[in-house]
Amino acid sequence: MSSRPHCVRTLALLVFAVLGPAVPLSAGFLGFGAPKEADVNVVVDLTDAGRKIVPPTKEKPAFYYPVLAGYRESGSLVAGEKNPPSTPVAKLLAKALAAQHYYVMGTKTPPPTIILVFHWGYMNPQIDDTGDDENPQQIFWNQKEMLALVAGNTVKNVGAFGSDRDDILQNIRDDRYFVIVSAYDFDSAKEKKKVLLWQAKMSTPSNRVSLAEVIPAMITAGGPRFGRETRLPESVTAPLAKEGKVEVGTAVVVPDAADKTKQPEPAKK
């Protein structure tokens, strides 16, 4: 009997010890609102370790272990905000990643080289007025966090003046929905070390849409940029899903490079 399933279980336990539990990618549905477009802010940060890795290609794909960190709230709370179901979000991310040659690990694939952690939710600015009419002042309590979401490491490339700076200063004052994909080195995780390689942050103002209907637009906007550093924040216009319910297709894994005659098979639940 092959020892591969046992190896997968062992690797999963090691990942659990470092980054927490993973949620399996199973079938699911997600409802969307009326057709619209969303202006999505995309920023991808690479670490020094991440810059040493060549982005995957069709000939040399990358395999990853998925971890669904799930829904997060930050900043001023919003009454009635709903967390979209995790399964459809995971499948949308898997589809976008597969288009960039990142594939979910399986029992018949090479071992993973990265761990991809997914979380989504909203981050709202916390700003208090502390002055008076003659001397207005404000305290921006979570400015650092909002700036990290909207601009990340690209802040160092933004001048003291100009439209790029103005856009960032405006965006960090907006209530925002986000999707974040964080890539960690898998071998380091086996040694119980967290080595971040890259992080993709997609966000959009939340004033006219719901999180459920805008998540596909954020993933669509960010997908082609996964693992590729952005010099400045990029604004991408992406359509929201059409009204009605959309079934997300099954995530697939590709076979070993030595056996390219077989068709990809669904990832096991």
Contacts in CASP RR format, 6 or more apart in sequence:
PFRMAT RR
TARGET T0000
AUTHOR 0000-0000-0000
METHOD contacts of the structure
MODEL  1
MSSRPHCVRTLALLVFAVLGPAVPLSAGFLGFGAPKEADVNVVVDLTDAG
RKIVPPTKEKPAFYYPVLAGYRESGSLVAGEKNPPSTPVAKLLAKALAAQ
HYYVMGTKTPPPTIILVFHWGYMNPQIDDTGDDENPQQIFWNQKEMLALV
AGNTVKNVGAFGSDRDDILQNIRDDRYFVIVSAYDFDSAKEKKKVLLWQA
KMSTPSNRVSLAEVIPAMITAGGPRFGRETRLPESVTAPLAKEGKVEVGT
AVVVPDAADKTKQPEPAKK
4 107 0 8 1.000
4 108 0 8 1.000
5 107 0 8 1.000
7 111 0 8 1.000
8 105 0 8 1.000
8 106 0 8 1.000
8 107 0 8 1.000
11 65 0 8 1.000
11 111 0 8 1.000
11 112 0 8 1.000
11 186 0 8 1.000
11 190 0 8 1.000
12 22 0 8 1.000
12 65 0 8 1.000
14 189 0 8 1.000
14 190 0 8 1.000
14 192 0 8 1.000
15 22 0 8 1.000
15 65 0 8 1.000
15 67 0 8 1.000
15 115 0 8 1.000
15 186 0 8 1.000
15 189 0 8 1.000
16 22 0 8 1.000
17 192 0 8 1.000
18 184 0 8 1.000
18 189 0 8 1.000
18 192 0 8 1.000
18 193 0 8 1.000
18 194 0 8 1.000
19 67 0 8 1.000
19 115 0 8 1.000
19 117 0 8 1.000
19 184 0 8 1.000
19 189 0 8 1.000
19 194 0 8 1.000
20 67 0 8 1.000
21 67 0 8 1.000
22 65 0 8 1.000
22 66 0 8 1.000
22 67 0 8 1.000
22 68 0 8 1.000
23 67 0 8 1.000
23 68 0 8 1.000
23 70 0 8 1.000
23 86 0 8 1.000
23 87 0 8 1.000
23 90 0 8 1.000
24 269 0 8 1.000
25 66 0 8 1.000
25 87 0 8 1.000
25 90 0 8 1.000
25 91 0 8 1.000
25 94 0 8 1.000
25 104 0 8 1.000
25 251 0 8 1.000
25 267 0 8 1.000
25 269 0 8 1.000
26 87 0 8 1.000
26 269 0 8 1.000
27 87 0 8 1.000
27 91 0 8 1.000
27 247 0 8 1.000
27 248 0 8 1.000
27 249 0 8 1.000
27 250 0 8 1.000
28 85 0 8 1.000
28 87 0 8 1.000
28 88 0 8 1.000
28 91 0 8 1.000
28 247 0 8 1.000
28 248 0 8 1.000
29 88 0 8 1.000
29 245 0 8 1.000
29 246 0 8 1.000
29 247 0 8 1.000
29 248 0 8 1.000
30 84 0 8 1.000
30 85 0 8 1.000
30 88 0 8 1.000
30 89 0 8 1.000
30 92 0 8 1.000
30 212 0 8 1.000
30 215 0 8 1.000
30 216 0 8 1.000
30 245 0 8 1.000
30 246 0 8 1.000
30 248 0 8 1.000
31 212 0 8 1.000
31 213 0 8 1.000
31 241 0 8 1.000
31 244 0 8 1.000
31 245 0 8 1.000
31 246 0 8 1.000
32 212 0 8 1.000
32 213 0 8 1.000
32 216 0 8 1.000
32 240 0 8 1.000
32 241 0 8 1.000
32 242 0 8 1.000
32 243 0 8 1.000
32 244 0 8 1.000
32 245 0 8 1.000
32 246 0 8 1.000
33 210 0 8 1.000
33 213 0 8 1.000
33 240 0 8 1.000
33 241 0 8 1.000
33 243 0 8 1.000
33 244 0 8 1.000
34 240 0 8 1.000
34 243 0 8 1.000
35 239 0 8 1.000
35 240 0 8 1.000
35 241 0 8 1.000
35 242 0 8 1.000
35 243 0 8 1.000
36 208 0 8 1.000
36 209 0 8 1.000
36 213 0 8 1.000
36 239 0 8 1.000
36 240 0 8 1.000
37 217 0 8 1.000
37 237 0 8 1.000
37 238 0 8 1.000
37 239 0 8 1.000
37 240 0 8 1.000
38 204 0 8 1.000
38 209 0 8 1.000
38 214 0 8 1.000
38 217 0 8 1.000
38 218 0 8 1.000
38 221 0 8 1.000
38 237 0 8 1.000
38 238 0 8 1.000
38 239 0 8 1.000
38 240 0 8 1.000
39 204 0 8 1.000
39 205 0 8 1.000
39 235 0 8 1.000
39 236 0 8 1.000
39 237 0 8 1.000
40 202 0 8 1.000
40 203 0 8 1.000
40 204 0 8 1.000
40 217 0 8 1.000
40 218 0 8 1.000
40 221 0 8 1.000
40 222 0 8 1.000
40 235 0 8 1.000
40 236 0 8 1.000
40 237 0 8 1.000
40 238 0 8 1.000
41 150 0 8 1.000
41 171 0 8 1.000
41 176 0 8 1.000
41 202 0 8 1.000
41 203 0 8 1.000
41 204 0 8 1.000
41 233 0 8 1.000
41 234 0 8 1.000
41 235 0 8 1.000
42 200 0 8 1.000
42 201 0 8 1.000
42 202 0 8 1.000
42 221 0 8 1.000
42 222 0 8 1.000
42 225 0 8 1.000
42 230 0 8 1.000
42 233 0 8 1.000
42 234 0 8 1.000
42 235 0 8 1.000
42 236 0 8 1.000
43 150 0 8 1.000
43 151 0 8 1.000
43 152 0 8 1.000
43 153 0 8 1.000
43 154 0 8 1.000
43 200 0 8 1.000
43 201 0 8 1.000
43 230 0 8 1.000
43 233 0 8 1.000
43 234 0 8 1.000
44 198 0 8 1.000
44 199 0 8 1.000
44 200 0 8 1.000
44 201 0 8 1.000
44 222 0 8 1.000
44 225 0 8 1.000
44 226 0 8 1.000
44 227 0 8 1.000
44 228 0 8 1.000
44 229 0 8 1.000
44 230 0 8 1.000
45 152 0 8 1.000
45 153 0 8 1.000
45 154 0 8 1.000
45 198 0 8 1.000
45 199 0 8 1.000
45 201 0 8 1.000
45 229 0 8 1.000
46 197 0 8 1.000
46 198 0 8 1.000
46 227 0 8 1.000
46 229 0 8 1.000
47 195 0 8 1.000
47 196 0 8 1.000
47 197 0 8 1.000
47 198 0 8 1.000
49 185 0 8 1.000
49 195 0 8 1.000
49 196 0 8 1.000
49 197 0 8 1.000
50 183 0 8 1.000
50 197 0 8 1.000
50 198 0 8 1.000
51 229 0 8 1.000
53 197 0 8 1.000
54 60 0 8 1.000
55 100 0 8 1.000
55 227 0 8 1.000
55 228 0 8 1.000
56 62 0 8 1.000
56 100 0 8 1.000
56 101 0 8 1.000
56 102 0 8 1.000
57 101 0 8 1.000
58 101 0 8 1.000
60 101 0 8 1.000
61 101 0 8 1.000
61 102 0 8 1.000
61 103 0 8 1.000
61 254 0 8 1.000
62 101 0 8 1.000
62 102 0 8 1.000
62 103 0 8 1.000
62 113 0 8 1.000
62 114 0 8 1.000
63 102 0 8 1.000
63 103 0 8 1.000
63 104 0 8 1.000
63 105 0 8 1.000
63 106 0 8 1.000
63 109 0 8 1.000
63 110 0 8 1.000
63 111 0 8 1.000
63 112 0 8 1.000
63 113 0 8 1.000
63 114 0 8 1.000
63 253 0 8 1.000
64 97 0 8 1.000
64 102 0 8 1.000
64 103 0 8 1.000
64 104 0 8 1.000
64 105 0 8 1.000
64 112 0 8 1.000
64 113 0 8 1.000
64 114 0 8 1.000
64 115 0 8 1.000
64 116 0 8 1.000
64 183 0 8 1.000
64 186 0 8 1.000
65 105 0 8 1.000
65 112 0 8 1.000
65 114 0 8 1.000
65 115 0 8 1.000
65 116 0 8 1.000
65 186 0 8 1.000
66 90 0 8 1.000
66 94 0 8 1.000
66 104 0 8 1.000
66 115 0 8 1.000
66 116 0 8 1.000
66 118 0 8 1.000
67 115 0 8 1.000
67 116 0 8 1.000
67 117 0 8 1.000
67 118 0 8 1.000
68 86 0 8 1.000
68 89 0 8 1.000
68 90 0 8 1.000
68 118 0 8 1.000
68 119 0 8 1.000
69 117 0 8 1.000
69 118 0 8 1.000
69 119 0 8 1.000
70 83 0 8 1.000
70 86 0 8 1.000
70 89 0 8 1.000
70 118 0 8 1.000
70 119 0 8 1.000
70 120 0 8 1.000
71 83 0 8 1.000
71 84 0 8 1.000
71 86 0 8 1.000
71 119 0 8 1.000
71 120 0 8 1.000
71 121 0 8 1.000
72 119 0 8 1.000
72 120 0 8 1.000
72 121 0 8 1.000
73 81 0 8 1.000
73 121 0 8 1.000
73 122 0 8 1.000
74 122 0 8 1.000
74 123 0 8 1.000
74 124 0 8 1.000
74 142 0 8 1.000
74 145 0 8 1.000
75 123 0 8 1.000
75 124 0 8 1.000
75 125 0 8 1.000
75 126 0 8 1.000
75 142 0 8 1.000
76 124 0 8 1.000
76 125 0 8 1.000
76 126 0 8 1.000
76 175 0 8 1.000
78 122 0 8 1.000
78 124 0 8 1.000
78 175 0 8 1.000
78 206 0 8 1.000
81 122 0 8 1.000
81 211 0 8 1.000
82 210 0 8 1.000
82 211 0 8 1.000
82 212 0 8 1.000
83 121 0 8 1.000
83 211 0 8 1.000
84 120 0 8 1.000
84 211 0 8 1.000
84 212 0 8 1.000
84 215 0 8 1.000
87 248 0 8 1.000
88 246 0 8 1.000
88 248 0 8 1.000
89 118 0 8 1.000
89 120 0 8 1.000
89 179 0 8 1.000
89 215 0 8 1.000
90 118 0 8 1.000
90 251 0 8 1.000
91 248 0 8 1.000
91 249 0 8 1.000
91 250 0 8 1.000
91 251 0 8 1.000
92 215 0 8 1.000
92 216 0 8 1.000
92 219 0 8 1.000
92 248 0 8 1.000
93 116 0 8 1.000
93 118 0 8 1.000
93 179 0 8 1.000
93 181 0 8 1.000
93 219 0 8 1.000
94 104 0 8 1.000
94 251 0 8 1.000
94 267 0 8 1.000
95 248 0 8 1.000
95 249 0 8 1.000
95 251 0 8 1.000
96 219 0 8 1.000
96 220 0 8 1.000
96 222 0 8 1.000
96 223 0 8 1.000
96 226 0 8 1.000
97 103 0 8 1.000
97 116 0 8 1.000
97 181 0 8 1.000
97 223 0 8 1.000
97 226 0 8 1.000
98 251 0 8 1.000
98 252 0 8 1.000
99 223 0 8 1.000
99 224 0 8 1.000
100 223 0 8 1.000
100 224 0 8 1.000
100 226 0 8 1.000
100 227 0 8 1.000
102 114 0 8 1.000
102 116 0 8 1.000
102 226 0 8 1.000
103 109 0 8 1.000
103 252 0 8 1.000
103 253 0 8 1.000
103 254 0 8 1.000
104 251 0 8 1.000
104 252 0 8 1.000
104 253 0 8 1.000
104 267 0 8 1.000
105 111 0 8 1.000
105 112 0 8 1.000
105 253 0 8 1.000
106 253 0 8 1.000
106 267 0 8 1.000
106 268 0 8 1.000
107 268 0 8 1.000
108 253 0 8 1.000
108 255 0 8 1.000
108 256 0 8 1.000
108 265 0 8 1.000
109 253 0 8 1.000
109 254 0 8 1.000
109 255 0 8 1.000
109 256 0 8 1.000
110 256 0 8 1.000
110 257 0 8 1.000
111 186 0 8 1.000
112 186 0 8 1.000
113 185 0 8 1.000
113 186 0 8 1.000
113 187 0 8 1.000
114 183 0 8 1.000
114 184 0 8 1.000
114 185 0 8 1.000
114 186 0 8 1.000
114 197 0 8 1.000
115 183 0 8 1.000
115 184 0 8 1.000
115 185 0 8 1.000
115 186 0 8 1.000
115 189 0 8 1.000
116 181 0 8 1.000
116 182 0 8 1.000
116 183 0 8 1.000
116 184 0 8 1.000
117 181 0 8 1.000
117 182 0 8 1.000
117 183 0 8 1.000
117 184 0 8 1.000
118 179 0 8 1.000
118 180 0 8 1.000
118 181 0 8 1.000
119 179 0 8 1.000
119 180 0 8 1.000
120 177 0 8 1.000
120 178 0 8 1.000
120 179 0 8 1.000
120 180 0 8 1.000
120 211 0 8 1.000
120 215 0 8 1.000
121 177 0 8 1.000
121 178 0 8 1.000
121 179 0 8 1.000
121 211 0 8 1.000
122 175 0 8 1.000
122 176 0 8 1.000
122 177 0 8 1.000
122 178 0 8 1.000
122 206 0 8 1.000
122 211 0 8 1.000
123 142 0 8 1.000
123 145 0 8 1.000
123 146 0 8 1.000
123 149 0 8 1.000
123 176 0 8 1.000
123 178 0 8 1.000
123 203 0 8 1.000
124 175 0 8 1.000
124 176 0 8 1.000
124 206 0 8 1.000
125 140 0 8 1.000
125 142 0 8 1.000
125 143 0 8 1.000
125 146 0 8 1.000
125 172 0 8 1.000
125 173 0 8 1.000
125 174 0 8 1.000
125 175 0 8 1.000
126 140 0 8 1.000
126 141 0 8 1.000
126 142 0 8 1.000
127 138 0 8 1.000
127 139 0 8 1.000
127 140 0 8 1.000
127 141 0 8 1.000
127 173 0 8 1.000
128 138 0 8 1.000
128 139 0 8 1.000
128 141 0 8 1.000
129 136 0 8 1.000
129 137 0 8 1.000
129 138 0 8 1.000
130 137 0 8 1.000
130 138 0 8 1.000
130 139 0 8 1.000
131 137 0 8 1.000
140 146 0 8 1.000
143 172 0 8 1.000
146 172 0 8 1.000
146 173 0 8 1.000
146 176 0 8 1.000
147 155 0 8 1.000
147 168 0 8 1.000
147 172 0 8 1.000
148 201 0 8 1.000
149 172 0 8 1.000
149 176 0 8 1.000
149 178 0 8 1.000
149 201 0 8 1.000
149 203 0 8 1.000
150 168 0 8 1.000
150 171 0 8 1.000
150 172 0 8 1.000
150 176 0 8 1.000
150 201 0 8 1.000
150 203 0 8 1.000
150 233 0 8 1.000
151 158 0 8 1.000
151 168 0 8 1.000
151 172 0 8 1.000
151 233 0 8 1.000
152 201 0 8 1.000
152 233 0 8 1.000
154 230 0 8 1.000
154 231 0 8 1.000
154 232 0 8 1.000
154 233 0 8 1.000
155 168 0 8 1.000
157 231 0 8 1.000
157 232 0 8 1.000
158 164 0 8 1.000
158 165 0 8 1.000
158 168 0 8 1.000
158 232 0 8 1.000
159 165 0 8 1.000
164 232 0 8 1.000
164 233 0 8 1.000
167 233 0 8 1.000
167 235 0 8 1.000
168 233 0 8 1.000
171 203 0 8 1.000
171 205 0 8 1.000
171 233 0 8 1.000
174 205 0 8 1.000
174 206 0 8 1.000
174 207 0 8 1.000
175 205 0 8 1.000
175 206 0 8 1.000
175 207 0 8 1.000
176 203 0 8 1.000
176 204 0 8 1.000
176 205 0 8 1.000
176 206 0 8 1.000
177 203 0 8 1.000
177 204 0 8 1.000
177 205 0 8 1.000
177 206 0 8 1.000
177 209 0 8 1.000
177 211 0 8 1.000
177 214 0 8 1.000
177 215 0 8 1.000
177 218 0 8 1.000
178 201 0 8 1.000
178 202 0 8 1.000
178 203 0 8 1.000
178 204 0 8 1.000
178 218 0 8 1.000
179 201 0 8 1.000
179 202 0 8 1.000
179 203 0 8 1.000
179 215 0 8 1.000
179 218 0 8 1.000
179 219 0 8 1.000
180 199 0 8 1.000
180 200 0 8 1.000
180 201 0 8 1.000
180 202 0 8 1.000
181 199 0 8 1.000
181 200 0 8 1.000
181 226 0 8 1.000
182 196 0 8 1.000
182 198 0 8 1.000
182 199 0 8 1.000
183 196 0 8 1.000
183 197 0 8 1.000
183 198 0 8 1.000
183 199 0 8 1.000
183 227 0 8 1.000
184 194 0 8 1.000
184 195 0 8 1.000
184 196 0 8 1.000
184 197 0 8 1.000
185 195 0 8 1.000
185 197 0 8 1.000
188 194 0 8 1.000
188 195 0 8 1.000
189 195 0 8 1.000
197 227 0 8 1.000
198 226 0 8 1.000
198 227 0 8 1.000
198 229 0 8 1.000
200 222 0 8 1.000
200 223 0 8 1.000
200 225 0 8 1.000
200 226 0 8 1.000
200 227 0 8 1.000
202 218 0 8 1.000
202 219 0 8 1.000
202 221 0 8 1.000
202 222 0 8 1.000
203 218 0 8 1.000
204 214 0 8 1.000
204 217 0 8 1.000
204 218 0 8 1.000
206 214 0 8 1.000
209 240 0 8 1.000
213 240 0 8 1.000
213 241 0 8 1.000
214 240 0 8 1.000
216 240 0 8 1.000
216 241 0 8 1.000
216 246 0 8 1.000
217 238 0 8 1.000
217 239 0 8 1.000
217 240 0 8 1.000
217 241 0 8 1.000
218 238 0 8 1.000
220 238 0 8 1.000
220 239 0 8 1.000
221 236 0 8 1.000
221 238 0 8 1.000
222 236 0 8 1.000
225 234 0 8 1.000
250 266 0 8 1.000
250 267 0 8 1.000
251 266 0 8 1.000
251 267 0 8 1.000
252 264 0 8 1.000
252 265 0 8 1.000
252 266 0 8 1.000
252 267 0 8 1.000
253 264 0 8 1.000
253 265 0 8 1.000
253 266 0 8 1.000
253 267 0 8 1.000
254 264 0 8 1.000
255 262 0 8 1.000
255 263 0 8 1.000
255 264 0 8 1.000
255 265 0 8 1.000
END
